[in-house]
């Protein structure tokens, strides 16, 4: 997991061949003007989902404690303050159900080890090893979730 300000994104572009294009999407678009939902950048290799939703209580989010096998999430907040729960996947011991390949999600019953906040202008990168519980807070959270094909 990585947490930083968008102004520092160039430090992370070398970590994956699609990261540069992902960060260019964030910096070259007026995010306020983008329609909600999916925006294709490079087919299934790279796409963005614009979200403007009410934050949820901690218990509701942690009941959807999730990770992905196929995609890396770059989640960039541009409105509201988002709290996220985190735990490394290797330390999780209670999967809830089976991995859903169609939705690329596996849920865990485990509790997060810690919580942190993302403020407008900040992003989190969640690799397949990063189990996360997003959208915790009060009020609306506006963000872009960029899905980067891992392999």
C-alpha positions in Angstrom: 0.0 0.0 0.0 1.1 3.5 -0.8 -0.5 6.8 0.4 0.7 10.2 -0.9 -0.3 13.5 -2.5 -1.1 13.5 -6.2 1.7 16.1 -6.6 4.1 13.3 -5.7 2.7 10.7 -8.2 5.8 10.8 -10.4 7.7 8.9 -7.7 5.5 5.8 -8.3 5.2 5.7 -12.1 8.1 3.2 -12.4 6.3 0.7 -10.1 4.0 -0.5 -12.9 3.9 0.2 -16.7 0.4 1.5 -16.5 0.8 3.9 -13.5 2.0 6.8 -15.6 -1.1 6.7 -17.8 -3.3 6.3 -14.7 -1.8 9.4 -13.0 -2.0 11.4 -16.3 -5.8 10.6 -16.3 -6.1 12.2 -12.8 -4.0 15.2 -13.6 -5.3 16.0 -17.1 -9.0 15.8 -16.5 -11.4 18.1 -14.7 -12.5 15.5 -12.2 -15.4 17.7 -11.0 -16.9 17.6 -14.5 -16.5 13.9 -15.2 -19.7 11.9 -15.2 -20.2 9.3 -12.5 -19.3 5.7 -13.3 -16.8 4.0 -15.6 -14.4 5.7 -17.9 -12.3 3.6 -20.2 -8.6 4.6 -20.5 -7.1 1.4 -22.0 -9.8 -1.2 -22.3 -9.8 -3.7 -19.5 -6.1 -2.9 -18.8 -6.9 0.5 -17.2 -10.1 2.2 -16.4 -11.5 4.7 -13.9 -14.7 4.7 -11.9 -15.9 8.1 -10.6 -17.7 7.9 -7.3 -19.8 10.5 -5.4 -21.4 8.6 -2.5 -22.3 9.0 1.1 -19.6 7.8 3.4 -20.6 4.8 5.6 -20.1 3.9 9.2 -17.0 1.9 10.1 -18.9 -1.3 10.9 -20.6 -1.2 7.4 -17.3 -0.7 5.6 -15.4 -3.3 7.5 -18.1 -5.8 6.7 -16.9 -5.4 3.1 -13.2 -5.7 3.9 -11.9 -6.5 0.5 -8.9 -7.3 -1.8 -8.5 -8.0 -5.5 -6.4 -10.5 -7.4 -6.5 -9.1 -10.9 -6.4 -5.3 -10.4 -4.5 -2.7 -8.4 -6.6 0.1 -7.1 -5.5 3.7 -7.2 -8.1 5.6 -5.2 -7.8 9.4 -5.4 -10.0 11.6 -3.2 -11.1 15.0 -4.6 -14.0 15.7 -2.2 -14.6 14.9 1.4 -12.4 13.0 3.8 -12.2 9.2 3.5 -11.1 6.9 6.3 -9.8 3.5 5.2 -9.2 0.3 7.2 -6.1 -1.7 6.2 -4.5 -5.1 6.9 -1.9 -7.1 4.9 -3.5 -10.0 3.1 -0.9 -12.5 4.4 -2.1 -11.8 8.0 -5.8 -12.3 7.2 -7.2 -15.7 8.4 -10.9 -15.5 7.9 -12.0 -15.3 4.2 -15.8 -14.8 3.8 -16.8 -17.0 0.9 -14.8 -17.6 -2.2 -13.0 -15.3 -4.5 -15.4 -13.8 -7.1 -13.4 -13.8 -10.4 -16.2 -11.9 -12.2 -16.0 -9.0 -9.8 -12.4 -9.5 -8.8 -13.1 -9.4 -5.1 -12.4 -11.5 -2.0 -13.9 -10.5 1.3 -12.5 -11.1 4.8 -14.1 -11.3 8.2 -10.8 -10.1 9.8 -10.7 -6.7 11.3 -8.3 -4.0 10.0 -5.0 -3.6 11.8 -5.3 0.2 11.5 -7.2 3.1 9.9 -6.0 6.2 8.1 -7.5 9.2 6.3 -7.3 10.4 2.7 -7.9 14.1 2.2 -8.7 15.8 -1.1 -5.6 15.7 -3.3 -4.3 12.4 -1.8 -4.4 8.9 -3.2 -3.9 5.3 -2.0 -2.6 2.5 -4.0 -3.9 -0.9 -3.0 -2.1 -3.9 -4.4 -3.5 -7.5 -4.4 -1.8 -7.9 -1.0 -3.7 -5.0 0.5 -7.0 -5.7 2.2 -8.9 -2.5 2.5 -12.2 -1.1 3.9 -12.9 2.1 2.1 -15.6 4.9 2.2 -15.7 5.3 6.0 -16.6 8.8 7.2 -19.3 11.5 7.3 -20.9 13.2 4.3 -20.1 12.7 0.7 -16.9 11.3 -0.6 -15.9 12.1 -4.2 -13.1 10.0 -5.6 -11.8 8.3 -8.7 -10.9 4.6 -8.4 -8.5 3.7 -11.2 -8.3 -0.1 -11.8 -4.9 -1.1 -13.1 -4.6 -4.7 -14.5 -1.9 -6.2 -12.2 -0.3 -8.6 -14.7 
